[in-house]
Amino acid sequence: MRTPYVYNGPFYALENVEVICPWCIKNGAAAKKFDGSFQDAGSCEVVADKSFLES
């Protein structure tokens, strides 16, 4: 599906992905297709209270 809207913010994957369809972000297709993430796990702080984490 082609769309005039694109996301060009941070995306962490082995492949260099320049733009992503916002609908593919919402439904999880982008992360699945490129085996990527929108959050850099290496720059996250440790959460002391585990009740704040969602599974």
PDB file of N, H, CA, C and O in Angstrom:
ATOM      1  N   MET A   1       0.849  -1.182   0.000  1.00  0.00           N
ATOM      2  CA  MET A   1       0.000   0.000   0.000  1.00  0.00           C
ATOM      3  C   MET A   1       0.892   1.242   0.000  1.00  0.00           C
ATOM      4  O   MET A   1       1.790   1.355   0.835  1.00  0.00           O
ATOM      5  N   ARG A   2       0.666   2.139  -0.891  1.00  0.00           N
ATOM      6  H   ARG A   2      -0.063   2.048  -1.569  1.00  0.00           H
ATOM      7  CA  ARG A   2       1.406   3.398  -0.927  1.00  0.00           C
ATOM      8  C   ARG A   2       0.590   4.451  -0.193  1.00  0.00           C
ATOM      9  O   ARG A   2      -0.635   4.496  -0.303  1.00  0.00           O
ATOM     10  N   THR A   3       1.280   5.287   0.548  1.00  0.00           N
ATOM     11  H   THR A   3       2.275   5.251   0.637  1.00  0.00           H
ATOM     12  CA  THR A   3       0.619   6.334   1.311  1.00  0.00           C
ATOM     13  C   THR A   3       1.458   7.606   1.244  1.00  0.00           C
ATOM     14  O   THR A   3       2.680   7.525   1.129  1.00  0.00           O
ATOM     15  N   PRO A   4       0.830   8.777   1.314  1.00  0.00           N
ATOM     16  CA  PRO A   4       1.608  10.014   1.300  1.00  0.00           C
ATOM     17  C   PRO A   4       2.267  10.298   2.658  1.00  0.00           C
ATOM     18  O   PRO A   4       3.054  11.236   2.783  1.00  0.00           O
ATOM     19  N   TYR A   5       1.948   9.497   3.655  1.00  0.00           N
ATOM     20  H   TYR A   5       1.308   8.735   3.553  1.00  0.00           H
ATOM     21  CA  TYR A   5       2.486   9.714   4.991  1.00  0.00           C
ATOM     22  C   TYR A   5       3.596   8.713   5.276  1.00  0.00           C
ATOM     23  O   TYR A   5       3.463   7.529   4.967  1.00  0.00           O
ATOM     24  N   VAL A   6       4.688   9.184   5.863  1.00  0.00           N
ATOM     25  H   VAL A   6       4.796  10.146   6.114  1.00  0.00           H
ATOM     26  CA  VAL A   6       5.792   8.299   6.222  1.00  0.00           C
ATOM     27  C   VAL A   6       6.362   8.708   7.578  1.00  0.00           C
ATOM     28  O   VAL A   6       6.289   9.871   7.974  1.00  0.00           O
ATOM     29  N   TYR A   7       6.924   7.738   8.273  1.00  0.00           N
ATOM     30  H   TYR A   7       6.983   6.793   7.951  1.00  0.00           H
ATOM     31  CA  TYR A   7       7.642   7.967   9.522  1.00  0.00           C
ATOM     32  C   TYR A   7       9.123   7.921   9.177  1.00  0.00           C
ATOM     33  O   TYR A   7       9.587   6.969   8.551  1.00  0.00           O
ATOM     34  N   ASN A   8       9.869   8.947   9.583  1.00  0.00           N
ATOM     35  H   ASN A   8       9.492   9.721  10.092  1.00  0.00           H
ATOM     36  CA  ASN A   8      11.302   8.938   9.313  1.00  0.00           C
ATOM     37  C   ASN A   8      12.106   9.174  10.582  1.00  0.00           C
ATOM     38  O   ASN A   8      13.210   9.716  10.538  1.00  0.00           O
ATOM     39  N   GLY A   9      11.546   8.765  11.705  1.00  0.00           N
ATOM     40  H   GLY A   9      10.649   8.324  11.740  1.00  0.00           H
ATOM     41  CA  GLY A   9      12.230   8.888  12.988  1.00  0.00           C
ATOM     42  C   GLY A   9      13.094   7.678  13.261  1.00  0.00           C
ATOM     43  O   GLY A   9      13.337   6.870  12.364  1.00  0.00           O
ATOM     44  N   PRO A  10      13.561   7.543  14.495  1.00  0.00           N
ATOM     45  CA  PRO A  10      14.461   6.434  14.828  1.00  0.00           C
ATOM     46  C   PRO A  10      13.801   5.062  14.682  1.00  0.00           C
ATOM     47  O   PRO A  10      12.650   4.856  15.068  1.00  0.00           O
ATOM     48  N   PHE A  11      14.560   4.147  14.119  1.00  0.00           N
ATOM     49  H   PHE A  11      15.495   4.315  13.806  1.00  0.00           H
ATOM     50  CA  PHE A  11      14.151   2.753  13.983  1.00  0.00           C
ATOM     51  C   PHE A  11      15.422   1.927  13.998  1.00  0.00           C
ATOM     52  O   PHE A  11      16.326   2.163  13.196  1.00  0.00           O
ATOM     53  N   TYR A  12      15.499   0.979  14.885  1.00  0.00           N
ATOM     54  H   TYR A  12      14.765   0.788  15.536  1.00  0.00           H
ATOM     55  CA  TYR A  12      16.713   0.196  15.100  1.00  0.00           C
ATOM     56  C   TYR A  12      16.556  -1.192  14.498  1.00  0.00           C
ATOM     57  O   TYR A  12      15.766  -2.005  14.978  1.00  0.00           O
ATOM     58  N   ALA A  13      17.324  -1.455  13.432  1.00  0.00           N
ATOM     59  H   ALA A  13      17.965  -0.795  13.042  1.00  0.00           H
ATOM     60  CA  ALA A  13      17.297  -2.743  12.740  1.00  0.00           C
ATOM     61  C   ALA A  13      18.628  -2.918  12.015  1.00  0.00           C
ATOM     62  O   ALA A  13      19.368  -1.953  11.823  1.00  0.00           O
ATOM     63  N   LEU A  14      18.924  -4.136  11.620  1.00  0.00           N
ATOM     64  H   LEU A  14      18.323  -4.920  11.777  1.00  0.00           H
ATOM     65  CA  LEU A  14      20.148  -4.376  10.862  1.00  0.00           C
ATOM     66  C   LEU A  14      20.087  -3.711   9.492  1.00  0.00           C
ATOM     67  O   LEU A  14      21.079  -3.164   9.011  1.00  0.00           O
ATOM     68  N   GLU A  15      18.923  -3.764   8.876  1.00  0.00           N
ATOM     69  H   GLU A  15      18.117  -4.209   9.267  1.00  0.00           H
ATOM     70  CA  GLU A  15      18.738  -3.140   7.567  1.00  0.00           C
ATOM     71  C   GLU A  15      18.536  -1.640   7.747  1.00  0.00           C
ATOM     72  O   GLU A  15      17.900  -1.217   8.713  1.00  0.00           O
ATOM     73  N   ASN A  16      19.062  -0.836   6.841  1.00  0.00           N
ATOM     74  H   ASN A  16      19.578  -1.180   6.056  1.00  0.00           H
ATOM     75  CA  ASN A  16      18.881   0.609   6.893  1.00  0.00           C
ATOM     76  C   ASN A  16      17.518   0.959   6.295  1.00  0.00           C
ATOM     77  O   ASN A  16      17.350   0.959   5.075  1.00  0.00           O
ATOM     78  N   VAL A  17      16.556   1.256   7.152  1.00  0.00           N
ATOM     79  H   VAL A  17      16.692   1.256   8.143  1.00  0.00           H
ATOM     80  CA  VAL A  17      15.196   1.580   6.719  1.00  0.00           C
ATOM     81  C   VAL A  17      15.035   3.096   6.808  1.00  0.00           C
ATOM     82  O   VAL A  17      15.117   3.668   7.895  1.00  0.00           O
ATOM     83  N   GLU A  18      14.806   3.746   5.668  1.00  0.00           N
ATOM     84  H   GLU A  18      14.739   3.281   4.785  1.00  0.00           H
ATOM     85  CA  GLU A  18      14.748   5.201   5.645  1.00  0.00           C
ATOM     86  C   GLU A  18      13.380   5.755   6.040  1.00  0.00           C
ATOM     87  O   GLU A  18      13.304   6.721   6.799  1.00  0.00           O
ATOM     88  N   VAL A  19      12.315   5.165   5.541  1.00  0.00           N
ATOM     89  H   VAL A  19      12.378   4.380   4.924  1.00  0.00           H
ATOM     90  CA  VAL A  19      10.964   5.627   5.874  1.00  0.00           C
ATOM     91  C   VAL A  19      10.056   4.421   6.089  1.00  0.00           C
ATOM     92  O   VAL A  19      10.254   3.361   5.497  1.00  0.00           O
ATOM     93  N   ILE A  20       9.053   4.607   6.951  1.00  0.00           N
ATOM     94  H   ILE A  20       8.892   5.469   7.432  1.00  0.00           H
ATOM     95  CA  ILE A  20       8.121   3.528   7.277  1.00  0.00           C
ATOM     96  C   ILE A  20       6.702   4.081   7.252  1.00  0.00           C
ATOM     97  O   ILE A  20       6.455   5.205   7.688  1.00  0.00           O
ATOM     98  N   CYS A  21       5.799   3.303   6.751  1.00  0.00           N
ATOM     99  H   CYS A  21       5.999   2.390   6.396  1.00  0.00           H
ATOM    100  CA  CYS A  21       4.381   3.653   6.724  1.00  0.00           C
ATOM    101  C   CYS A  21       3.831   3.674   8.158  1.00  0.00           C
ATOM    102  O   CYS A  21       4.031   2.713   8.901  1.00  0.00           O
ATOM    103  N   PRO A  22       3.146   4.747   8.558  1.00  0.00           N
ATOM    104  CA  PRO A  22       2.604   4.814   9.921  1.00  0.00           C
ATOM    105  C   PRO A  22       1.642   3.672  10.263  1.00  0.00           C
ATOM    106  O   PRO A  22       1.582   3.237  11.413  1.00  0.00           O
ATOM    107  N   TRP A  23       0.896   3.188   9.277  1.00  0.00           N
ATOM    108  H   TRP A  23       0.945   3.541   8.342  1.00  0.00           H
ATOM    109  CA  TRP A  23      -0.037   2.092   9.526  1.00  0.00           C
ATOM    110  C   TRP A  23       0.726   0.792   9.801  1.00  0.00           C
ATOM    111  O   TRP A  23       0.264  -0.061  10.559  1.00  0.00           O
ATOM    112  N   CYS A  24       1.905   0.655   9.171  1.00  0.00           N
ATOM    113  H   CYS A  24       2.280   1.348   8.555  1.00  0.00           H
ATOM    114  CA  CYS A  24       2.740  -0.523   9.417  1.00  0.00           C
ATOM    115  C   CYS A  24       3.362  -0.488  10.807  1.00  0.00           C
ATOM    116  O   CYS A  24       3.656  -1.533  11.385  1.00  0.00           O
ATOM    117  N   ILE A  25       3.560   0.700  11.336  1.00  0.00           N
ATOM    118  H   ILE A  25       3.321   1.549  10.866  1.00  0.00           H
ATOM    119  CA  ILE A  25       4.027   0.831  12.721  1.00  0.00           C
ATOM    120  C   ILE A  25       2.904   0.410  13.658  1.00  0.00           C
ATOM    121  O   ILE A  25       3.112  -0.375  14.584  1.00  0.00           O
ATOM    122  N   LYS A  26       1.710   0.943  13.406  1.00  0.00           N
ATOM    123  H   LYS A  26       1.541   1.580  12.654  1.00  0.00           H
ATOM    124  CA  LYS A  26       0.574   0.674  14.286  1.00  0.00           C
ATOM    125  C   LYS A  26       0.221  -0.807  14.358  1.00  0.00           C
ATOM    126  O   LYS A  26      -0.054  -1.327  15.439  1.00  0.00           O
ATOM    127  N   ASN A  27       0.228  -1.488  13.215  1.00  0.00           N
ATOM    128  H   ASN A  27       0.452  -1.065  12.337  1.00  0.00           H
ATOM    129  CA  ASN A  27      -0.192  -2.899  13.229  1.00  0.00           C
ATOM    130  C   ASN A  27       0.969  -3.870  13.474  1.00  0.00           C
ATOM    131  O   ASN A  27       0.767  -5.084  13.496  1.00  0.00           O
ATOM    132  N   GLY A  28       2.184  -3.338  13.659  1.00  0.00           N
ATOM    133  H   GLY A  28       2.348  -2.351  13.642  1.00  0.00           H
ATOM    134  CA  GLY A  28       3.327  -4.183  13.988  1.00  0.00           C
ATOM    135  C   GLY A  28       4.061  -4.762  12.789  1.00  0.00           C
ATOM    136  O   GLY A  28       5.068  -5.451  12.955  1.00  0.00           O
ATOM    137  N   ALA A  29       3.570  -4.493  11.584  1.00  0.00           N
ATOM    138  H   ALA A  29       2.752  -3.934  11.449  1.00  0.00           H
ATOM    139  CA  ALA A  29       4.172  -5.074  10.385  1.00  0.00           C
ATOM    140  C   ALA A  29       5.604  -4.594  10.156  1.00  0.00           C
ATOM    141  O   ALA A  29       6.444  -5.372   9.705  1.00  0.00           O
ATOM    142  N   ALA A  30       5.895  -3.339  10.456  1.00  0.00           N
ATOM    143  H   ALA A  30       5.213  -2.706  10.823  1.00  0.00           H
ATOM    144  CA  ALA A  30       7.242  -2.798  10.229  1.00  0.00           C
ATOM    145  C   ALA A  30       8.270  -3.483  11.124  1.00  0.00           C
ATOM    146  O   ALA A  30       9.317  -3.921  10.648  1.00  0.00           O
ATOM    147  N   ALA A  31       7.977  -3.574  12.401  1.00  0.00           N
ATOM    148  H   ALA A  31       7.127  -3.218  12.788  1.00  0.00           H
ATOM    149  CA  ALA A  31       8.903  -4.226  13.338  1.00  0.00           C
ATOM    150  C   ALA A  31       9.105  -5.688  12.962  1.00  0.00           C
ATOM    151  O   ALA A  31      10.219  -6.206  13.047  1.00  0.00           O
ATOM    152  N   LYS A  32       8.044  -6.346  12.552  1.00  0.00           N
ATOM    153  H   LYS A  32       7.139  -5.926  12.483  1.00  0.00           H
ATOM    154  CA  LYS A  32       8.134  -7.756  12.185  1.00  0.00           C
ATOM    155  C   LYS A  32       8.918  -7.933  10.878  1.00  0.00           C
ATOM    156  O   LYS A  32       9.792  -8.795  10.793  1.00  0.00           O
ATOM    157  N   LYS A  33       8.614  -7.131   9.877  1.00  0.00           N
ATOM    158  H   LYS A  33       7.904  -6.430   9.947  1.00  0.00           H
ATOM    159  CA  LYS A  33       9.249  -7.258   8.564  1.00  0.00           C
ATOM    160  C   LYS A  33      10.762  -7.040   8.637  1.00  0.00           C
ATOM    161  O   LYS A  33      11.530  -7.776   8.016  1.00  0.00           O
ATOM    162  N   PHE A  34      11.186  -6.026   9.399  1.00  0.00           N
ATOM    163  H   PHE A  34      10.562  -5.428   9.903  1.00  0.00           H
ATOM    164  CA  PHE A  34      12.601  -5.678   9.462  1.00  0.00           C
ATOM    165  C   PHE A  34      13.285  -6.195  10.725  1.00  0.00           C
ATOM    166  O   PHE A  34      14.464  -5.918  10.949  1.00  0.00           O
ATOM    167  N   ASP A  35      12.553  -6.943  11.551  1.00  0.00           N
ATOM    168  H   ASP A  35      11.596  -7.167  11.369  1.00  0.00           H
ATOM    169  CA  ASP A  35      13.074  -7.442  12.824  1.00  0.00           C
ATOM    170  C   ASP A  35      13.727  -6.293  13.590  1.00  0.00           C
ATOM    171  O   ASP A  35      14.877  -6.381  14.019  1.00  0.00           O
ATOM    172  N   GLY A  36      12.963  -5.219  13.748  1.00  0.00           N
ATOM    173  H   GLY A  36      12.029  -5.148  13.399  1.00  0.00           H
ATOM    174  CA  GLY A  36      13.493  -4.005  14.351  1.00  0.00           C
ATOM    175  C   GLY A  36      12.672  -3.518  15.518  1.00  0.00           C
ATOM    176  O   GLY A  36      11.691  -4.142  15.921  1.00  0.00           O
ATOM    177  N   SER A  37      13.098  -2.380  16.055  1.00  0.00           N
ATOM    178  H   SER A  37      13.895  -1.873  15.727  1.00  0.00           H
ATOM    179  CA  SER A  37      12.469  -1.803  17.230  1.00  0.00           C
ATOM    180  C   SER A  37      12.507  -0.281  17.128  1.00  0.00           C
ATOM    181  O   SER A  37      13.395   0.284  16.490  1.00  0.00           O
ATOM    182  N   PHE A  38      11.557   0.364  17.747  1.00  0.00           N
ATOM    183  H   PHE A  38      10.835  -0.095  18.265  1.00  0.00           H
ATOM    184  CA  PHE A  38      11.521   1.820  17.775  1.00  0.00           C
ATOM    185  C   PHE A  38      12.166   2.366  19.044  1.00  0.00           C
ATOM    186  O   PHE A  38      12.283   3.580  19.210  1.00  0.00           O
ATOM    187  N   GLN A  39      12.576   1.496  19.916  1.00  0.00           N
ATOM    188  H   GLN A  39      12.481   0.510  19.781  1.00  0.00           H
ATOM    189  CA  GLN A  39      13.244   1.884  21.152  1.00  0.00           C
ATOM    190  C   GLN A  39      14.603   1.219  21.201  1.00  0.00           C
ATOM    191  O   GLN A  39      14.703   0.006  21.018  1.00  0.00           O
ATOM    192  N   ASP A  40      15.646   1.987  21.442  1.00  0.00           N
ATOM    193  H   ASP A  40      15.564   2.973  21.591  1.00  0.00           H
ATOM    194  CA  ASP A  40      16.997   1.455  21.561  1.00  0.00           C
ATOM    195  C   ASP A  40      17.169   0.909  22.974  1.00  0.00           C
ATOM    196  O   ASP A  40      17.358   1.671  23.922  1.00  0.00           O
ATOM    197  N   ALA A  41      17.105  -0.398  23.107  1.00  0.00           N
ATOM    198  H   ALA A  41      16.952  -1.017  22.336  1.00  0.00           H
ATOM    199  CA  ALA A  41      17.187  -1.031  24.429  1.00  0.00           C
ATOM    200  C   ALA A  41      18.489  -0.704  25.151  1.00  0.00           C
ATOM    201  O   ALA A  41      18.527  -0.706  26.382  1.00  0.00           O
ATOM    202  N   GLY A  42      19.537  -0.429  24.419  1.00  0.00           N
ATOM    203  H   GLY A  42      19.507  -0.428  23.419  1.00  0.00           H
ATOM    204  CA  GLY A  42      20.825  -0.113  25.026  1.00  0.00           C
ATOM    205  C   GLY A  42      20.855   1.225  25.737  1.00  0.00           C
ATOM    206  O   GLY A  42      21.711   1.440  26.595  1.00  0.00           O
ATOM    207  N   SER A  43      19.953   2.123  25.408  1.00  0.00           N
ATOM    208  H   SER A  43      19.258   1.948  24.711  1.00  0.00           H
ATOM    209  CA  SER A  43      19.952   3.436  26.053  1.00  0.00           C
ATOM    210  C   SER A  43      18.859   3.576  27.113  1.00  0.00           C
ATOM    211  O   SER A  43      18.657   4.664  27.652  1.00  0.00           O
ATOM    212  N   CYS A  44      18.165   2.501  27.412  1.00  0.00           N
ATOM    213  H   CYS A  44      18.329   1.617  26.974  1.00  0.00           H
ATOM    214  CA  CYS A  44      17.117   2.533  28.435  1.00  0.00           C
ATOM    215  C   CYS A  44      17.728   2.394  29.831  1.00  0.00           C
ATOM    216  O   CYS A  44      18.722   1.694  30.026  1.00  0.00           O
ATOM    217  N   GLU A  45      17.126   3.061  30.768  1.00  0.00           N
ATOM    218  H   GLU A  45      16.319   3.629  30.609  1.00  0.00           H
ATOM    219  CA  GLU A  45      17.570   2.944  32.149  1.00  0.00           C
ATOM    220  C   GLU A  45      16.954   1.715  32.792  1.00  0.00           C
ATOM    221  O   GLU A  45      15.923   1.217  32.340  1.00  0.00           O
ATOM    222  N   VAL A  46      17.585   1.234  33.840  1.00  0.00           N
ATOM    223  H   VAL A  46      18.422   1.638  34.207  1.00  0.00           H
ATOM    224  CA  VAL A  46      17.061   0.094  34.585  1.00  0.00           C
ATOM    225  C   VAL A  46      15.846   0.551  35.386  1.00  0.00           C
ATOM    226  O   VAL A  46      15.862   1.627  35.983  1.00  0.00           O
ATOM    227  N   VAL A  47      14.805  -0.257  35.400  1.00  0.00           N
ATOM    228  H   VAL A  47      14.792  -1.131  34.915  1.00  0.00           H
ATOM    229  CA  VAL A  47      13.597   0.054  36.157  1.00  0.00           C
ATOM    230  C   VAL A  47      13.675  -0.659  37.498  1.00  0.00           C
ATOM    231  O   VAL A  47      13.687  -1.889  37.561  1.00  0.00           O
ATOM    232  N   ALA A  48      13.727   0.125  38.565  1.00  0.00           N
ATOM    233  H   ALA A  48      13.718   1.123  38.513  1.00  0.00           H
ATOM    234  CA  ALA A  48      13.876  -0.467  39.900  1.00  0.00           C
ATOM    235  C   ALA A  48      12.595  -1.158  40.351  1.00  0.00           C
ATOM    236  O   ALA A  48      12.651  -2.225  40.961  1.00  0.00           O
ATOM    237  N   ASP A  49      11.439  -0.561  40.057  1.00  0.00           N
ATOM    238  H   ASP A  49      11.394   0.307  39.561  1.00  0.00           H
ATOM    239  CA  ASP A  49      10.150  -1.116  40.472  1.00  0.00           C
ATOM    240  C   ASP A  49       9.552  -1.895  39.301  1.00  0.00           C
ATOM    241  O   ASP A  49       9.000  -1.290  38.383  1.00  0.00           O
ATOM    242  N   LYS A  50       9.650  -3.197  39.317  1.00  0.00           N
ATOM    243  H   LYS A  50      10.098  -3.689  40.063  1.00  0.00           H
ATOM    244  CA  LYS A  50       9.202  -4.036  38.203  1.00  0.00           C
ATOM    245  C   LYS A  50       7.707  -3.927  37.917  1.00  0.00           C
ATOM    246  O   LYS A  50       7.254  -4.330  36.846  1.00  0.00           O
ATOM    247  N   SER A  51       6.923  -3.376  38.878  1.00  0.00           N
ATOM    248  H   SER A  51       7.291  -3.048  39.748  1.00  0.00           H
ATOM    249  CA  SER A  51       5.489  -3.228  38.653  1.00  0.00           C
ATOM    250  C   SER A  51       5.215  -2.160  37.569  1.00  0.00           C
ATOM    251  O   SER A  51       4.097  -2.084  37.061  1.00  0.00           O
ATOM    252  N   PHE A  52       6.206  -1.348  37.216  1.00  0.00           N
ATOM    253  H   PHE A  52       7.115  -1.410  37.630  1.00  0.00           H
ATOM    254  CA  PHE A  52       6.042  -0.341  36.167  1.00  0.00           C
ATOM    255  C   PHE A  52       6.227  -0.925  34.770  1.00  0.00           C
ATOM    256  O   PHE A  52       5.916  -0.265  33.779  1.00  0.00           O
ATOM    257  N   LEU A  53       6.719  -2.126  34.682  1.00  0.00           N
ATOM    258  H   LEU A  53       6.972  -2.662  35.487  1.00  0.00           H
ATOM    259  CA  LEU A  53       6.953  -2.756  33.391  1.00  0.00           C
ATOM    260  C   LEU A  53       5.684  -3.435  32.885  1.00  0.00           C
ATOM    261  O   LEU A  53       4.939  -4.042  33.654  1.00  0.00           O
ATOM    262  N   GLU A  54       5.453  -3.322  31.572  1.00  0.00           N
ATOM    263  H   GLU A  54       6.058  -2.829  30.947  1.00  0.00           H
ATOM    264  CA  GLU A  54       4.329  -4.029  30.960  1.00  0.00           C
ATOM    265  C   GLU A  54       4.870  -5.244  30.249  1.00  0.00           C
ATOM    266  O   GLU A  54       5.962  -5.204  29.681  1.00  0.00           O
ATOM    267  N   SER A  55       4.119  -6.318  30.275  1.00  0.00           N
ATOM    268  H   SER A  55       3.233  -6.351  30.737  1.00  0.00           H
ATOM    269  CA  SER A  55       4.561  -7.500  29.538  1.00  0.00           C
ATOM    270  C   SER A  55       3.750  -7.698  28.302  1.00  0.00           C
ATOM    271  O   SER A  55       3.984  -8.649  27.556  1.00  0.00           O
TER     272      SER A  55
END
